[in-house]
Amino acid sequence: MPTHSENREMPYSAQQMYDLVADVASYPKFLPWTAAARIRTRTAFQDHEVMEADLVISFKVFRERFGSRVTLWPEDCRIDTEYLDGPFRHMRSYWKFRDIGEGRCHVEFFVDFEFKNRVLQGVIGAVFNDAMQRIVRAFEDRAKALYGARKAAAG
């Protein structure tokens, strides 16, 4: 059951980072191993929005589609994701964003998942931490592309 967490300080606002991560349909443009994304449904509630989305992940010889429920909490700048269907036994993750002043924010990311396929779990397990760091860097690079480069983030 690999888990990974990251805490970063970013030179962008919490709202900017929240908007970037909430834009699931754009993931194939910048996220490693993401071959496709499709939003199945979007439902707005009073204080949050729920979307069901499919991502197609391509890694080495593996190509898998999985569905997830993404809950967007705009007032809290939080995004929760839970597994619906596909190659996992379980998967959940969250992003939290908090402004810390001067146009900067604190970003917290957590993911916990396990594949059903032992071979795939073994392949991912061997490179898991590097892969998760690469994914977080991809979001950082996307923020630079969208919002412009600012002084380097600490942490």
C-alpha positions in Angstrom: 0.0 0.0 0.0 2.2 2.9 -1.2 1.5 6.3 0.3 3.1 9.5 -0.5 2.8 13.0 0.9 4.4 16.3 -0.1 4.3 19.7 1.5 5.5 22.6 -0.6 5.6 26.4 -0.5 4.7 27.7 -4.0 5.0 31.3 -5.4 1.4 31.3 -6.5 -1.9 31.9 -4.7 -3.9 29.1 -3.2 -6.7 29.9 -5.7 -4.3 29.6 -8.7 -3.0 26.2 -7.5 -6.5 25.0 -6.7 -7.7 26.0 -10.2 -4.8 24.2 -11.8 -5.4 20.9 -10.0 -9.2 21.1 -10.3 -8.8 21.2 -14.2 -8.7 17.4 -14.5 -9.5 17.6 -18.3 -6.2 19.3 -18.9 -4.1 16.6 -17.2 -3.0 14.9 -20.5 -1.4 18.2 -21.5 1.2 18.1 -18.8 0.9 15.2 -16.4 3.4 12.3 -16.9 1.8 8.9 -17.9 -1.6 10.5 -18.4 -2.7 9.6 -21.9 -6.3 10.8 -21.7 -8.9 12.4 -19.4 -12.7 12.5 -19.7 -15.2 14.1 -17.3 -18.2 11.7 -17.0 -20.4 14.0 -14.8 -20.2 17.3 -12.9 -22.7 18.0 -10.1 -22.8 21.3 -8.3 -23.9 21.5 -4.7 -24.2 24.5 -2.4 -20.6 24.4 -1.0 -18.9 21.9 -3.3 -18.8 20.3 -6.7 -18.5 16.6 -7.5 -17.1 15.3 -10.8 -16.6 11.8 -11.9 -13.7 11.5 -14.3 -11.8 8.8 -16.2 -8.0 8.9 -16.6 -6.1 6.7 -19.0 -2.6 6.0 -17.5 0.1 4.7 -19.7 3.3 3.3 -18.0 5.8 1.1 -19.8 3.7 -1.7 -21.3 0.7 -1.0 -19.1 -2.2 1.1 -20.2 -5.1 1.3 -17.8 -8.3 3.4 -17.4 -9.6 4.2 -14.0 -12.5 6.2 -12.7 -12.5 8.5 -9.8 -14.8 10.8 -7.9 -13.3 14.3 -7.4 -14.8 16.5 -4.8 -13.9 20.2 -5.2 -14.2 22.3 -2.1 -13.6 25.9 -3.4 -14.1 27.7 -0.1 -11.5 25.5 1.6 -9.2 25.2 -1.4 -9.3 21.4 -1.0 -9.7 18.7 -3.6 -10.5 15.1 -2.5 -10.3 12.1 -4.9 -11.6 8.6 -4.4 -11.5 5.6 -6.5 -14.5 4.3 -8.5 -13.3 1.6 -10.9 -10.3 0.3 -12.8 -7.0 -1.3 -11.9 -6.8 -0.4 -8.2 -7.8 -2.2 -5.0 -8.2 1.3 -3.6 -7.0 4.8 -4.2 -7.6 8.1 -2.4 -5.8 11.4 -2.5 -6.2 15.0 -1.5 -4.7 18.4 -2.3 -5.0 21.3 0.2 -3.9 24.9 -0.6 -3.5 27.7 1.9 -2.4 31.3 1.2 0.7 32.3 3.3 1.0 35.9 2.1 2.9 37.8 -0.6 1.1 35.8 -3.4 2.5 32.5 -2.0 0.7 29.4 -0.8 1.3 26.2 1.1 0.4 23.0 -0.9 -0.2 19.7 0.8 -0.6 16.6 -1.4 -1.3 13.0 -0.2 -2.0 9.8 -2.1 -2.6 6.2 -1.0 -3.3 3.4 -3.5 -2.8 -0.2 -4.3 -3.1 -1.9 -7.7 -5.0 -5.2 -8.1 -2.4 -6.5 -10.5 0.7 -7.7 -8.5 3.0 -7.2 -11.4 1.9 -3.6 -12.0 2.1 -3.0 -8.2 5.7 -4.3 -8.3 6.7 -2.2 -11.2 5.2 1.0 -9.7 6.5 0.1 -6.2 10.1 0.1 -7.5 9.8 3.7 -8.8 6.9 5.0 -6.7 8.5 7.9 -4.8 10.3 9.1 -7.9 7.1 8.9 -9.9 5.1 10.9 -7.2 7.8 13.6 -7.1 7.8 13.8 -10.9 4.0 14.3 -10.8 4.2 17.0 -8.2 7.0 18.7 -10.3 4.7 18.5 -13.4 2.1 20.5 -11.5 4.7 23.0 -10.5 5.9 23.3 -14.1 2.3 23.7 -15.2 1.8 26.6 -12.7 4.9 28.3 -14.2 3.6 27.9 -17.7 0.1 29.2 -16.7 1.0 32.0 -14.2 4.5 32.9 -15.2 7.8 32.3 -13.4 8.3 33.9 -10.1 11.2 33.6 -7.7 11.9 30.0 -6.8 9.8 28.4 -4.2 11.3 27.4 -0.9 11.0 23.8 0.2 
